[in-house]
Amino acid sequence: MEYNVVTIAKVMPVSPETDREELKKDIEGKIPHNMKLHKIEEEPIAFGLVALNVFVLLNDAEGGVEDIEKKIREINDVSEVDIVDVRRLL
């Protein structure tokens, strides 16, 4: 499948004690089958809290940005999900 869009979702865990590796696995399992998880980067915020920037590849015809946000919100250890960027791949 060819992907032409990358979206970045900033995922905030519920607390600094949240197991980030487990959260990454949970996020990976929530990515819809017609999309591809490219990578997850950690971003220190403050007081030990670390956000996860989730890069997902998709086809713009699918309109799936809302799906990504909705699926990640379903995870118990997630406090907040914000789509921070959507870009076309060249």
N, C-alpha and C positions, 0 to 999 in steps of 0.2 A: 504494500500500500504506500502511496506517495502522500507525504504530508506537506502542506504549504503554509501553516500557521504555527507559531509557538505562543503559548500563553504561560504566564507566570502567576501562580497563586501563592500569596503569603499566608502561611498557616501558623497560628499562634496556639501553642499548647496551653492546657488549663493551668499548669504550674511549672516552676523551674525543676521540680522533681520528676516530671513526666519523662519516662524512658523514651528518648528520641529515636533510638534504633528500632524499638517496637513500633513507634508511631510511623516511622518511615515505611516499615513493612505493611502496616495497616493502610497507609495512603496508596502504596503500590497496588494493593489488592482492590482498591476502590476505583482505579482508573478504568473507564469504559473500554471494552474490547476493541472498539474502532479507533482508539487513540493510543499513543505510546508515551510512557514516562521517559523523559530524556535524562533528567538528573534532579537531585534534591540537594540544595546547598543550605548550610546552617548560617544564620545571621544573628550574632549576639545583639540583644536589645538592651537590657539593663537588669541589674540585680540577679544575675544568673539565668534570666529568661532568654531562651534562644528560639527565634522564629525559624521556620523551614520555608525556603523558597522552592516551590515545586514547579519544574519546567515540564510542560506537556505539549507534545506534538499532535496536531490534528489537521483535518481538512476543513477549510473555511465553509464548504458547502454543508457541513454537518451542523453548524451553529451550536456546538457542544460546550461552549465556555460555561454556560449556566449549569450544565450537567456535572462538570468537574467540581464546581463550587458546592453544589447540592450533595454530591456523593461524599466529599471530604467532610462536610458538616456533620454527616451521620456518625462519624467516629467519636467515641466517648471522650477521648483525651484532647479533643480539639475545642478551643475556646472561640476562635474567630478564623474566618477565611475571607481573604480579600483578593480579588483579581487585580493585580497591580500593573500588568502589561499584557498586551496582545499585539503580536507583530507578524507580518508576512515574511516568510522565508524567501530568500532570493535564489 
